[in-house]
Amino acid sequence: GLKSIQGTFGNHAHADHIIDAPYVVKKYGGKLFGSSSVVNVGIGQGLNMNQVQIIKHGDEWKVGSFTIKPFNTPHPPHIFDIMLMNGHIEKPLHTPTSVWNYLVGDTHSFLITHPKGSILFQAIGKISEHDPLQNIKADILLLTIANRISSEELIQKRVLPSSAKILIPLHYDNFFYKMRRDDEIDEVWGVKVDEFKEKVKTMTKNVNMKWPRYCEEVPLF
């Protein structure tokens, strides 16, 4: 998800994307924005109805100086045609609970615009056949690279058409390991970070890739 002081945005309800979002809302305020499954995770962890908001494709709302617009970008299968934790969370998900109860729900990517620039956050590493993001331009691209079909396809169909000058790859860290804030990020198995870096360098011009460490602030505008 994307987090700010005024809003926490859940792109889908798998545990590795949403499990800490209600804590962020409790600690810093604002609302948890997401699908009904994301909202049920928040309510199950103690958020009230004023602290959650269900979103859908085509919505648009203001958070401070930011305008947020979500787009449905369906989650692809994890392996072969198998989607792990598929389905929707139909009622508040109380914790502690099994990771297998964090069902995916609807998946959203986000276009975030601000007077100083725009950010496109693509939540999924695979470009769907019906691509709602295909004509969107942005100054900054936050791009999930896990579970991609190929680096070439992701660069050709998303990085280049977006015309982004800053690229920040996401979802390559191994969340099965303990977070080490002052060390290099452990890569999840099979994500091939070095191969992706090389493809971006050879296929693009004037794209500045950033690979921040955990909790490192990155000036964008």
N, C-alpha and C positions, 0 to 999 in steps of 0.2 A: 504494500500500500504506500501512499504518499502521506506524509505527516506535516502539519503546520500547527502553530499555536491556536488557530481558530477552526481548524478542520482536519479530520483524519479520514482518508479516503481508502476504502477497502476495494481492491480491484476484483478479488473473489474470496471465497470463504475457506479455502484450504488452510490448514493450521499454520504453515510457514509464512503465510501472507497476512493473517488476521489475528493471530492469537494474542499479540500484545497491544492491538489497537484500542480496546476498551481501557486498558491501563493508561495509555497516553491521554485519552479524553479525560479520565478522572484526574490525572496529574496536572494537565495544562488547560483543561476546559475545551470549549468548542463543541463540535458534534462529530459523530461517526456517520459518514456517508457511505452508502453501498446498497447492494441488492437486499432483498428480504432475508436471505441467508446470512449476510454480513450483519444486518440489524439484529437478527436473532442471536448471534454470537454476543453482540454488545449487551442486549437485554439480559441474556443468561449470565453475564459477568457483572451485572448490577447497574447498568446504565438505565435511566428512565426515558420515557418517550420524548422528552424535550431534548435529549442528548443524542438522538438518532434520527436519521432521515433516509428513507428509501429513495433510490435514484433509478432512472431508466434511460435508455437510449434516447437522445434528442433533447433531454432536459438541459437547462442552463441556469446557473445561479451564481450569486456573488458571495465571495468570502473575503472580506476586507477589500483590498484593491485588485483582487484576482477574480476573473470570471472562469468558471469551470464548466466544461461540457463533456459528458460521458458518451462513449460509443461501445455498443456491443461487439466484443471480439472473442468469440467462443474459444474455450480452452480445448486444445487438441488432446488426443489420447496420450498417455504417458509412454506406453510401449505397445507396439503392434496396434491393435484396435481397442486396447483396454484403457479405460479412464478410471483411475483410482479415486475413491471418495466421490463418486458421481452422484448427482441428484441435488435436492434442495433441503435446507434445514427448515423444517416446517413449524418449529416451536422454539422458544428460548433454550439455548444450549448451555446448561449449567456446568460449571467446572468444580472439581476435576472431572475430566472425561477422557475417553480414548481419542487419539488423533484420527481414528477412522470415522469418528462422528462429525468431523469437519467437512461436510459435503460442499462441493464446489459452488453450487448456485450459479447465478449469472455472472459473467466476467466482463469487466469494463476496462477500456483504455480511456485516457483523458487528454483533452486539449485545455491547456491552462494559459490564459492570456492576461497580461499585465501591461500597464502603460510603458514599461521599459522593455518588453519583449514577450515572446511566447515559448511555451514548453509543450512538447508532445510526449506523452508517456504511453508507450506501447507495452501492455501487460503480458503479451504472449509472444513467444519466439517464432511462431509460425504464422505466415500470412494466409488468411482464409480466402477461399475462392471469391466470396462476396466481401470485398475489402472496404470497410467504411472509412478507412484512414487514407485511402490512396491519393486523394487530391489535397491533403492538408500540408501546408507549409509551416515551419516553425524554426525559431532561432536555435533551440536546444532540443535534442532528442534523447529521452531516457528510454533505453531499448533493452528489453529482456532478451537474452541470447540463449537461455536454456531451451532444450527441446526444439531447436531450430532444424529445419530440413537441411539447409546448407547455409554457410556464411554468404556465398555468392548471391543466393536468392534474397536473403534478408537485406543485404546491402543494395542490391539492384532494385528491390521492390519497396524498400522503406527508407534507407539512409539517403540515397541519391534523390528520390522524388521529394523528400521533405525539405531539401536545401538547407538542412541544419548545419551550423558552423561548429557547434559543440555537440559531441556524442558521449554519453555516459552509459556504458553497458551495465546491465543489472542481472540479478538472479544467476550468478555464476559461482557464488560463494557456497561453501559446504556447511549448511546449517546443522548438520549432525555433529559438528565439532564445536567446542567451546569457543566463543568469540574472544579473539586476542586483539585488543584495541591498539596496541603499540607494535604490531607485527604485520607481516604480509597476510593477506586474506587467503584462507585455504579454499582451493577450488573444488567444486563438486565434481564427481567422477564423470568423465566423458564430455565435459562442456567445451574443451579445446580452446582455452583462452588465447594461447599463442597463435594458433591458426587463425582465429578471428582477427586478432591484431594485424597479422600480416596481410590478410585479405583487405581490410580497411585501408591499409597503407598503399596497396597496389591498385585498388579500384576507385579511390576517391582523391580529390584535391581539396586543400584548404579545410579539411575536417579535423578539428582538434579533439582527440580522444582524451578523456579524463577517467582515471581509475582510483577514486578516493578510497582511503582506508576507512575502517569502521569509525563512525562518529566524526570524521573529518569534514569540516565545512568547505564548500566549494563555491567561490564567487562566480556567479553566472552572468550578471549584467553589469 
